Structure formats: C-alpha cells, structure tokens
Amino acid sequence: MTFYLLANHLLNLVLPAVAIALILVLASHVLGPVFKPKSPPAHGFIAQAAIVFVASVVISVAGLVLFGRDGKMLTYAAMVAGAALCQWVLLGAWKS
C-alpha cells in the first residue's frame, strides 16, 4: 500500500468523526441559548469539538475492530449516540 492510499484510508476513517464533531458543537452553540439562555458553555468551541472528535474516532476504531470493516451503519449510529452523550456531559445538561 502506498503512502497516498494509506493517507486516503485514514482520512476516510476519521472524516465522519470530524463532521459529526463540528456539526454537533456548532448546533449546540447556536441552539443552546434557546434552551438554556443563562448558561454559558463550560468549554470553548475548539475544546468541545476536540473532545467530541476524539470520542467519535475511538468509537469508529472500535467499530472497525469489532466488525472487521469500516462503514457499518451500526458504527455510525454508535458514533452519533456517543458524540451526543459526550456533548451532553460537556454542557452539563444533566444538572437542569
């Protein structure tokens, strides 16, 4: 496998995690004041996106190891659920 192919495979493995992290954190910053107007986020945008990204990559790699291949819909569903749970904990939403 050439370096180009390896880089392409790794990029395709983590790209869904990047998209989920950015969309989820951006949506929570845009819609967060609507639901909890007086509660500022505990961490900044970049810190939240990085934490959600790492959690999503861990779930994606776990799905790759568990199923033996990348791109299973169950892995993507677990990635979305894990990212949402991670963002819920980061925002301290259980306290309300």
C-alpha positions in Angstrom: 0.0 0.0 0.0 1.4 3.4 -1.0 1.5 6.3 1.3 -1.2 8.0 -0.7 -3.6 5.1 -0.3 -2.8 4.8 3.5 -3.5 8.5 3.9 -6.7 8.2 1.9 -7.9 5.3 4.1 -7.1 7.1 7.3 -8.8 10.3 6.2 -11.9 8.4 5.2 -11.9 6.7 8.6 -11.8 10.0 10.6 -13.8 12.3 8.3 -17.2 11.3 9.6 -15.9 12.0 13.2 -14.8 15.4 12.1 -18.1 16.2 10.5 -20.1 14.9 13.5 -18.0 16.9 16.0 -18.2 20.2 14.1 -21.9 20.0 13.3 -22.9 18.9 16.8 -20.8 21.5 18.6 -21.9 24.3 16.2 -25.5 23.3 16.6 -25.2 23.3 20.4 -23.7 26.8 20.4 -26.4 28.1 18.0 -29.3 26.4 19.7 -28.0 26.2 23.2 -29.1 29.8 24.2 -32.6 29.0 23.0 -33.0 26.2 25.5 -30.8 27.4 28.4 -30.4 31.2 28.0 -28.3 32.0 31.1 -26.0 29.0 31.0 -22.6 29.6 29.2 -20.8 26.5 27.9 -18.2 25.1 30.3 -15.6 24.8 27.5 -14.9 26.7 24.3 -15.8 25.7 20.8 -12.5 24.2 19.9 -12.2 22.2 23.2 -15.7 20.8 22.8 -15.1 19.9 19.2 -11.8 18.2 20.0 -13.3 16.1 22.8 -16.2 15.0 20.7 -13.9 14.3 17.8 -11.7 12.0 19.9 -14.7 10.2 21.3 -16.0 9.7 17.8 -12.7 8.4 16.5 -12.5 5.9 19.4 -16.0 4.6 18.6 -15.2 4.4 14.9 -12.0 2.4 15.5 -13.9 0.2 18.0 -16.5 -0.5 15.2 -13.7 -1.3 12.8 -12.1 -3.8 15.2 -15.4 -5.3 16.2 -16.9 -5.7 12.7 -13.7 -6.1 10.8 -14.5 -3.4 8.3 -15.3 0.3 8.2 -18.5 1.9 7.2 -21.1 -0.2 9.0 -24.3 1.7 9.8 -24.3 0.4 13.4 -20.9 2.0 13.9 -22.1 5.4 12.6 -25.2 5.2 14.8 -23.0 4.4 17.8 -20.7 7.3 16.8 -23.7 9.8 16.7 -25.0 8.5 20.0 -21.6 8.6 21.7 -20.9 12.2 20.4 -24.3 13.3 21.6 -23.7 11.8 25.0 -20.3 13.4 25.2 -21.7 16.8 24.3 -24.5 16.4 26.8 -21.9 15.7 29.5 -19.7 18.6 28.4 -22.6 21.1 28.5 -23.7 19.8 32.0 -27.2 19.2 30.7 -27.9 16.6 33.4 -27.9 19.4 36.0 -31.1 21.1 34.7 
